[in-house]
Amino acid sequence: MVTLIFYCHALGNDDTKSDTKSDTKNKRTVRQQEIIKLVAENPTISIATLALRLKVSKPTIKREMFSLSDVLEHIGPTNGGYWRIRE
């Protein structure tokens, strides 16, 4: 009987883990902070565009937007409109 053990060593920074790490200063994840930044730069940005820019799925962006509902508000129709950052 032979037992093989494979070890995987990640080179460089692990970007997948950094997306979900919290910033202790304002309790927002790196991904959430990036979403707020992108919305501030382009208030008419779509969920699909955010998903492409952040390299995640649309359901992930929708989940993040729900958790950011205290900061972001969508004004107008679902297919269109714009995002407003609450003060």
Rosetta blueprint (number, residue, H / E / L):
1 M L
2 V L
3 T L
4 L L
5 I L
6 F L
7 Y L
8 C L
9 H L
10 A L
11 L L
12 G L
13 N L
14 D L
15 D H
16 T H
17 K H
18 S H
19 D L
20 T L
21 K L
22 S E
23 D E
24 T L
25 K L
26 N L
27 K L
28 R E
29 T E
30 V H
31 R H
32 Q H
33 Q H
34 E H
35 I H
36 I H
37 K H
38 L H
39 V H
40 A H
41 E H
42 N L
43 P L
44 T L
45 I L
46 S L
47 I H
48 A H
49 T H
50 L H
51 A H
52 L H
53 R H
54 L H
55 K L
56 V L
57 S L
58 K H
59 P H
60 T H
61 I H
62 K H
63 R H
64 E H
65 M H
66 F H
67 S H
68 L L
69 S L
70 D L
71 V L
72 L E
73 E E
74 H E
75 I E
76 G L
77 P L
78 T L
79 N L
80 G L
81 G L
82 Y E
83 W E
84 R E
85 I E
86 R L
87 E L
